[in-house]
Amino acid sequence: MASITPIEDLEDLVGRIASPYRDIYRAAATEAVAFLELVRVHASREGFAGRLAWRGATLVGFAYGFTGLPGQTWRDEMASHLGPDISMEWLEGYFEFAQFGVVTAERRKGLGSRLHDELLTAVPHHRAVLTVIEENGPARGFYSKRDWQELGTGFVTTGGNGPYVIMGRDLTTGLH
């Protein structure tokens, strides 16, 4: 069985995450380099928390996020897309479930569910929000089965990324 540990050493994580990232997202080496910089930015944010999944000494999955706050570009663009009522309910002091994935060879074994649940039960927030590519049916199904609800669709960033579905999860109810 794979083990799950908290993220404790950012530099160790950055040194190990490129290979699983490339497998999970079918990404080129240049995309992995950009992702490593994004991980560093995210890790510097308030409320950063994460979990790593290991098969022996090999990193096979990860999940992390941070407190979403006004002034963060992604959060502010989501707020603009969702409008003031939904934003007030969901985007105030929430946990941004920023990155999550399990390598191809380890999927459909319950590891993703364990990573998801262990991270979300460890954070002090009452709500969590994430975005997922609209066309990614398997990911949307995964989250829907875990009581995430769609808050908005058709979200495209000012940089032209998307379209995404914005999903939210009430963390005051039990995870399953």
Secondary structure as UniProt FT lines:
FT   STRAND          3..6
FT   HELIX           10..25
FT   HELIX           29..43
FT   TURN            46..47
FT   STRAND          49..55
FT   TURN            56..57
FT   STRAND          58..68
FT   TURN            70..71
FT   HELIX           73..82
FT   HELIX           84..90
FT   STRAND          94..102
FT   HELIX           104..106
FT   TURN            107..108
FT   HELIX           111..122
FT   STRAND          127..133
FT   TURN            134..135
FT   HELIX           137..145
FT   TURN            146..147
FT   STRAND          149..155
FT   TURN            158..159
FT   STRAND          164..170
FT   TURN            171..172
//
